[in-house]
Amino acid sequence: MIDRSVIRKLRSLVQWSVFAMVLYAGVTFYFFVQALENGIIPSMARAPSVEGFLPIGALMSFRLFISEGIFDPVHPAALVIFTATIVMSLLLKKSFCGWICPVGTFSELVAKTGRKLFKRHLILPGYADYALRSIKYVLMTFFLYIILIQMSTPRISGFFKTPYWKVADIKLLIFFIAMSLTTKITLAILFALSLFYRNFWCRYLCPYGGLLGLLSMLSPTRIRRTEAHCIQCGQCTAHCPSMLPVSNSRAINSPECTGCITCVSYCMSKGALDMALPGKTIMKPELFIVLIAVVFFGVILLARLTGHWRSSVSLEELRTLISFVGSTEHP
């Protein structure tokens, strides 16, 4: 078994490797769009992974696939990434949030920066914390109701044929590089709050995380504490990114648990805290980490091999549509 302190280093390596891949995809996508706007055939391919930032469209794609068996050919990677996160949550807790999500990785960096600057994080009273945490579930319920109940299958299918959906990833790029004043102020407020309150966006506002958290309660894996071996050092609770009372629980089945196994990495007593399967079967940390990578990247690899990863929209059609999107130039 690996030294448990190595778990944190491995987690950081996975998180920032994914973050670097997403950043690289974003940069290449920017130059791809710039070339289209200038009437030049791009030298690079359209980056499919940026479609991971289209979660609402991905949920619509998921609904269409489940009800009609239609795999959206316009932004297939959005559905692939969404499906990978669902599978991960059902099998390996909310590990997408704890190990893969680039927004979560950046949020943790901001939190660490805030702690270095101000020497501590602020903690809301219990009633305020519960009230704010409900926001992400309210938002999640709203999106699920609109897409799964209110929207008909023909309506979703029709939307996927519109020019708007075909350039949704390009419009998202423009949103980020040519932000309105309102957007800048909103992001600045979220950044400031994240400095003082640990993982503010993830904990209180992310509807995607809310959905994955509820699904993760069905996962066979969970953190389990063995009372006989626990020395009550409190390190697990102190270092839990989700601020869960690990040291006072026999098993963690909270939707807030991200499966980051940070608590396990800080445990000072062998056998006191582990990721476990039903029947108290212990899952070694290295196996849990490998399974995270295998499930997430395995789903993507399968999609690539079966032709369900890259968009079917041609360069010629994109060059026609790009003039209606708006310029990516910004001050």
C-alpha positions in Angstrom: 0.0 0.0 0.0 1.3 3.5 -0.9 2.1 6.0 1.9 -1.1 7.8 2.6 0.5 11.2 2.4 1.2 10.4 -1.3 -2.6 10.4 -1.9 -2.7 14.1 -1.7 0.2 14.5 -4.2 -1.5 12.1 -6.6 -4.8 13.9 -6.3 -3.1 17.2 -7.0 -1.3 15.7 -10.0 -4.5 14.3 -11.5 -6.4 17.6 -10.8 -3.8 19.9 -12.4 -3.1 17.5 -15.3 -6.8 17.6 -16.2 -6.8 21.4 -15.7 -3.8 21.8 -18.0 -5.5 19.6 -20.7 -8.7 21.7 -20.4 -6.7 24.9 -20.6 -4.8 23.7 -23.7 -8.1 22.7 -25.3 -9.5 26.2 -24.6 -6.5 27.9 -26.1 -6.5 25.8 -29.3 -10.3 26.3 -29.6 -9.7 30.1 -29.4 -7.3 30.0 -32.3 -9.6 27.6 -34.1 -12.4 30.2 -33.9 -10.1 33.1 -34.8 -9.1 31.3 -38.0 -12.7 30.7 -38.9 -13.5 34.4 -38.3 -10.6 35.4 -40.5 -11.8 33.1 -43.3 -8.9 30.8 -42.9 -9.1 27.0 -42.7 -7.9 26.2 -39.1 -4.7 24.2 -38.8 -6.0 22.6 -35.6 -9.2 20.5 -35.0 -12.2 21.8 -33.1 -11.6 20.8 -29.5 -14.4 18.5 -28.4 -13.5 18.6 -24.6 -14.7 22.2 -24.4 -18.2 20.8 -24.7 -17.9 19.7 -21.1 -18.8 23.3 -20.3 -22.3 22.8 -21.8 -23.9 20.8 -19.0 -27.5 22.0 -19.7 -27.2 21.0 -23.4 -25.6 17.7 -22.2 -28.6 17.0 -20.0 -30.9 17.6 -23.0 -28.8 15.2 -25.0 -29.0 12.7 -22.2 -32.8 13.0 -22.2 -32.9 12.6 -26.0 -30.6 9.5 -25.9 -32.6 7.8 -23.1 -36.0 8.5 -24.7 -35.2 8.1 -28.4 -31.8 6.4 -28.6 -30.5 9.4 -30.5 -26.9 10.3 -29.9 -26.5 14.1 -30.6 -24.1 14.4 -33.5 -23.6 18.1 -33.1 -22.0 18.2 -29.6 -21.5 14.5 -28.8 -18.6 15.1 -26.4 -21.0 17.0 -24.1 -23.1 13.9 -23.7 -20.0 11.7 -23.3 -18.5 13.8 -20.5 -21.9 14.1 -18.8 -22.3 10.3 -19.0 -18.8 9.7 -17.6 -19.6 11.9 -14.6 -22.9 10.1 -14.0 -21.2 6.7 -14.1 -18.4 7.9 -11.8 -21.0 9.2 -9.2 -22.9 5.9 -9.2 -19.8 3.9 -8.7 -17.1 6.0 -7.1 -18.9 8.8 -5.1 -18.8 12.3 -6.4 -15.2 11.8 -7.5 -15.6 13.9 -10.6 -15.9 16.9 -8.4 -13.0 15.8 -6.1 -10.6 14.7 -8.8 -11.5 15.9 -12.3 -13.6 19.1 -12.4 -11.4 22.0 -13.4 -13.7 24.5 -11.8 -13.4 22.6 -8.5 -9.6 22.5 -8.9 -9.5 26.3 -9.4 -11.9 26.8 -6.5 -9.6 24.9 -4.2 -6.6 27.0 -5.3 -8.6 30.2 -4.5 -9.5 28.7 -1.1 -5.8 27.9 -0.3 -4.8 31.4 -1.4 -7.4 32.9 0.9 -6.2 30.8 3.8 -2.6 31.9 3.2 -3.6 35.6 3.0 -6.0 35.7 5.9 -4.7 32.7 8.0 -8.2 31.1 8.2 -11.5 30.5 6.5 -14.8 31.9 7.7 -17.5 29.3 8.6 -21.2 30.2 8.4 -23.6 29.3 11.2 -25.3 26.0 10.7 -28.7 27.4 9.7 -27.1 29.8 7.1 -24.9 27.0 5.8 -27.9 24.6 5.2 -30.0 27.4 3.7 -27.2 28.3 1.2 -26.5 24.7 0.4 -30.1 24.3 -0.7 -29.6 26.8 -3.5 -27.7 24.3 -5.7 -30.5 21.8 -5.2 -33.2 24.3 -6.1 -31.3 25.2 -9.3 -30.8 21.5 -10.0 -34.5 20.8 -9.5 -35.4 23.7 -11.8 -33.2 22.4 -14.7 -34.4 18.9 -14.2 -38.0 19.9 -14.3 -37.7 22.1 -17.4 -35.6 19.6 -19.4 -37.0 16.2 -18.2 -40.6 17.2 -17.7 -41.5 20.4 -19.5 -39.5 20.0 -22.7 -40.9 17.4 -25.1 -38.6 15.1 -27.1 -39.5 16.7 -30.5 -38.7 20.2 -29.0 -35.3 19.0 -27.8 -34.6 17.3 -31.2 -35.6 20.5 -33.0 -33.4 22.6 -30.8 -30.4 20.4 -31.7 -30.9 21.2 -35.4 -30.8 25.0 -34.9 -27.8 27.1 -35.8 -27.6 28.3 -32.1 -26.8 24.8 -30.9 -24.3 24.2 -33.6 -22.2 27.1 -32.4 -23.0 26.9 -28.7 -19.4 26.1 -27.8 -18.3 29.2 -29.8 -20.8 31.4 -28.1 -19.6 30.1 -24.7 -16.0 31.1 -25.7 -17.1 34.6 -26.5 -19.0 34.8 -23.2 -15.7 34.2 -21.4 -13.3 36.4 -23.5 -15.7 39.3 -24.1 -17.5 39.3 -20.7 -20.1 42.0 -19.9 -19.7 44.2 -16.9 -22.4 42.3 -15.1 -20.6 39.0 -15.7 -17.3 40.5 -14.5 -18.8 41.8 -11.3 -20.5 38.5 -10.6 -17.3 36.5 -11.1 -15.4 39.0 -9.0 -17.9 38.6 -6.1 -17.7 34.8 -6.4 -13.9 35.0 -6.4 -13.9 37.2 -3.3 -16.4 34.9 -1.4 -14.3 31.9 -2.3 -11.3 33.5 -0.7 -13.1 33.7 2.6 -15.5 30.7 2.4 -14.0 27.4 1.3 -15.2 26.2 -2.1 -18.1 28.7 -2.1 -19.3 27.9 -5.6 -19.1 24.1 -5.3 -20.7 24.0 -1.8 -23.6 26.4 -2.4 -24.3 27.2 -6.0 -23.2 24.4 -8.5 -26.4 22.5 -9.6 -24.2 20.0 -11.5 -22.5 19.1 -8.3 -25.9 18.9 -6.5 -27.1 16.3 -9.0 -23.8 14.2 -8.9 -24.0 14.4 -5.1 -27.5 12.9 -4.9 -26.5 10.2 -7.4 -23.4 9.4 -5.3 -25.6 8.3 -2.4 -26.3 5.2 -4.5 -22.6 4.4 -4.8 -21.4 1.2 -3.2 -18.2 3.0 -2.1 -18.0 5.2 0.9 -15.7 6.4 3.6 -16.0 4.1 6.6 -14.5 4.7 10.1 -13.6 1.8 12.4 -14.2 2.9 15.9 -11.8 0.3 17.4 -8.8 1.7 15.6 -9.8 5.5 15.8 -7.6 7.5 18.1 -9.9 10.6 17.9 -7.1 12.8 16.5 -9.7 14.8 14.5 -7.4 15.2 11.5 -10.0 13.7 9.1 -12.6 16.3 10.0 -10.1 19.2 10.1 -8.9 18.6 6.6 -12.2 17.5 4.9 -12.8 19.9 2.0 -16.5 19.5 2.4 -16.3 20.1 6.1 -18.0 16.8 7.0 -17.9 15.4 10.6 -15.8 12.4 9.6 -14.4 11.8 13.1 -17.9 11.5 14.5 -19.4 9.2 11.8 -19.3 5.5 11.2 -19.8 6.0 7.5 -20.0 9.0 5.2 -23.0 8.9 2.8 -23.5 12.6 2.5 -24.1 14.1 -1.0 -21.4 16.6 -0.1 -18.6 14.0 0.0 -16.5 14.3 -3.2 -14.6 11.0 -2.7 -11.3 13.0 -2.6 -10.1 10.7 0.2 -8.3 13.6 1.8 -9.6 12.5 5.2 -8.0 9.0 4.6 -4.7 10.6 3.6 -4.5 12.5 7.0 -5.7 9.6 9.2 -3.0 8.8 11.8 -4.1 5.3 12.8 -3.9 2.4 10.4 -7.3 0.8 9.8 -9.3 3.6 11.3 -10.5 5.2 8.1 -10.8 3.7 4.6 -12.7 3.8 1.4 -14.9 0.7 1.7 -17.4 -1.4 -0.2 -20.5 -3.1 1.2 -19.7 -5.7 3.8 -16.9 -3.5 5.1 -14.6 -4.7 2.3 -11.7 -2.2 2.2 -10.7 -0.6 -1.1 -7.1 0.4 -1.3 -6.6 4.1 -2.1 -4.5 3.3 -5.2 -7.2 1.1 -6.6 -9.8 3.8 -6.0 -7.6 6.3 -7.8 -7.0 4.0 -10.7 -10.7 3.3 -11.1 -11.5 7.0 -11.3 -9.1 7.4 -14.2 -10.3 4.2 -15.9 -14.0 5.1 -15.7 -13.6 8.7 -16.8 -11.1 8.4 -19.5 -12.4 4.9 -20.4 -15.8 6.4 -21.3 -14.1 9.0 -23.5 -11.9 6.5 -25.2 -14.9 4.3 -26.0 -16.6 7.3 -27.5 -13.6 8.1 -29.6 -13.3 4.5 -30.9 -17.0 4.4 -31.7 -17.2 7.8 -33.5 -19.2 9.6 -30.8 -16.6 12.2 -29.8 -16.2 14.7 -32.6 -18.9 17.0 -33.9 -20.4 16.2 -37.3 -20.8 19.9 -38.2 -18.4 20.6 -41.1 -15.9 23.4 -41.3 -17.9 24.9 -44.3 -21.0 25.1 -42.2 -19.2 26.6 -39.3 -17.6 29.2 -41.6 -21.2 30.1 -42.7 -22.5 30.3 -39.2 -19.6 32.1 -37.6 -20.7 35.5 -39.0 -23.9 35.3 -37.0 -22.2 34.5 -33.7 -20.4 37.7 -32.9 -16.8 38.7 -32.9 -14.3 37.1 -30.5 -12.3 40.4 -30.4 -12.2 42.0 -27.0 -10.6 45.1 -25.5 
